[in-house]
Amino acid sequence: MIGRFLGFLLLVLVGGGCCSVKAEEQKLQSDIDSLLLPYKERARVGVAVLCGDSVIAGYALDDMFPLSSVFKFPLAMAVLDSMRFAGDSLDKKIVVSKDEILENTWSPMRDSMPDSDIEISLDGLLRYALVQSDNNAADALLSRFGGCGQVMKYLHDIGVDSTEIRIMYNEQQMHEDNLLAYENCATPLASARLAVMLLTKDILDEDARSWLLARMSECQTGQKRLPKYLEDKVKLMGHKTGTGFVDSKGRVTGTNDVAFMVTSSGQVWGIAVYVTDATMTFSEVEELIALIGKSVYNRFL
């Protein structure tokens, strides 16, 4: 899919605007409001739908929500940008020592190579973090590329400030104190805008951008969220999910999805949905996220 897309990426960057109809925007907003109405007492929800630079619809657009593993999206951008300046390549080998590996966390990388140091390329680490949302891979990247401070510097350099996206803690710190997950947070608007910027702004060099688009289009987590009703309906789609910790009341810190889409006409869309402290079942939350995506398709795509 990524190969078919890259041929017309230049068209998107120079002219793929969004011709939206105001009445359809209002209908989409009504659709989203109706979907959220039954859940207002059962979760805190944020939504942003953008077409290019235009906000099409949303809910709690500027409120902060826990990112959970969505933070691996800006982390990957910051790492790819740092690699360019450091002269590193994706083939560079990294040794992740056994002492660095968390046991009580989601980590397909650890499960594939248990009880040993792991020698892996930067390409492999980034793939684990993005495609499979591996927590140990994310911390290995953070420890070698300047930590959360470097991610925040990168975001600042591309025009995103700490009132929009804030990344303060790594996975190990959040596992030691689950409440810290609330400090790694973002607004739906900034998240959807970052997804759009990846395709429309010069915030990464072309090779890094192409690589990241491909990896996000391969994401294996959250297939019942935004991709459920959208993935086969657009020219290209990529996303990054986040799933948080479960508290003593059985609520999940966050169940999230942030996606970019490119239509056959070259329009670039960004969608972010954050669901925090939900008392619904996990499948209900995922279906709510999926239905928000479906509403976008029904009205515009």
RABELBEL-V770569 format. One record per helix or strand of 2 or more residues. SS is the DSSP state (helix for helix, strand for strand). FROM is the first residue (numbers start at 1). LEN is the number of residues. If there is no record, write none. Layout:
BEGIN
{{SS	FROM	LEN} {SS	FROM	LEN}}
END
This chain:
BEGIN
{{helix	2	5} {helix	9	7} {helix	22	16} {strand	44	8} {strand	54	6} {strand	64	3} {helix	68	19} {strand	93	4} {helix	98	3} {helix	108	5} {strand	118	4} {helix	122	10} {helix	135	10} {helix	147	11} {strand	165	2} {helix	171	6} {helix	178	5} {strand	185	3} {helix	188	13} {helix	206	12} {helix	227	7} {strand	236	8} {strand	255	8} {strand	268	9} {helix	282	19}}
END
